[in-house]
């Protein structure tokens, strides 16, 4: 039985021929890409977001339940995420003075993950 003709790799500019998705040079997409990223990233606890962080997060969200950026825009939205004003990778701490409650949309925008 004849096989289905290959298609172009989905990465713009790539001339690779594949059955679907991206070629092996351009890398995985979709679920496979997410799984690969998650494995490299490590668990929340391994990244420093264990029990102590969860307790701090709950404290911040209880004391300030609204997204501070939505409030600045004149909207009232429940906060779902706690954001480091100065990121930990840039020397920021988990002290309350360096944390702010944000809605998921604003947190994703701030951390560069889209909206």
N, C-alpha and C positions, 0 to 999 in steps of 0.2 A: 504494500500500500504506500503511495507517495506521501512524503512528509509535507507539512505546511511550510510555505515559503517564509524565510526569515524577514524580520522587520528591522528598521534602523533603531539604534540605541536611542533611548528617550532623552539623553543629555544633549542639550543644544550644541551643535557643532561637531558632534561625534559621528563618524562614518561607520562605526561598528554594526555588525548584523547580529541580531539576537532573536530568540523566540518571543520574549517579552521583556519589558523593563530596560535595564541598562546592561552594557557589556561588562566583562570582568575587569576591564581597565578603568571604567568610570565608577564602579562600585555599586553596592546594593541600594535598593530603594524600598520604600514602604516599611513593612513589618520587619524585614531582614535588617534594614538599616537601623531601625529603632532598637532592635535587639542587640546589634553590634555596639551601638552607642551606649546602651544601658550597661553592657558588660565592661566597657572601658571606663565608664563613669564611676562604678562602684555603688555600694548601698548608701542609703542616707546616713546610717551610722558611721560608715567608713569615711564619709565626707564631713563628719562632725555634727550631724543633725540627729543625735541619739536622744535618750531619755531627758537629759538636761535641757536640750534645745526645745523639746516638745513642751516641757514645763514652762519655759520662758515664753514660748509662742502662745500658749494658752493664757498666760498672765497678760501679755500685751493685748490680745484680742478681747479679753474680758474688760480691761481698763479702757480701751479705745476700740469699740466695735465697728467704727465706720472708716471707710477708705479716706485717707487724708487728701489724696489728689482729687477724688470726686468732690469732696467738700470744697476744695479750692475752686472747682469749676461750678459750684452752686448746686451740686447733686448730692443726694443721700444714698449711699450704697454700702451694704454690709461688707466689711473687710473679710477676706478669706485667707490671705497670705500675710506673713510678716517679712518685711524687707529690711535688709541692712542698708542704711543710708550710705555709709562707706563700706563697700564690699569687703568681706573677710580676706579675699585674696589680695586686697590692697591695704591690709593692716587694720581693717575695721573689726570691732569687737562685738560680742553678744550683749553688751550693756544696753539697758533700756534707752539710753540717750542716743544710741546708734540704730535704733529699730523704729520702724513705722508700719502701721497697719495699711494694707492696700487690698483692693479688690483684685481678683485674678487677672483681669484684663490689664490693669495698670502695672501689676507686677510683671506680667509677661512682656509688656512693652518696655519696661525699664531694664529688664534683664536680657532683652534682645531676642525673645522667643516669639515675637509676633503678638497678635492680639486675641 
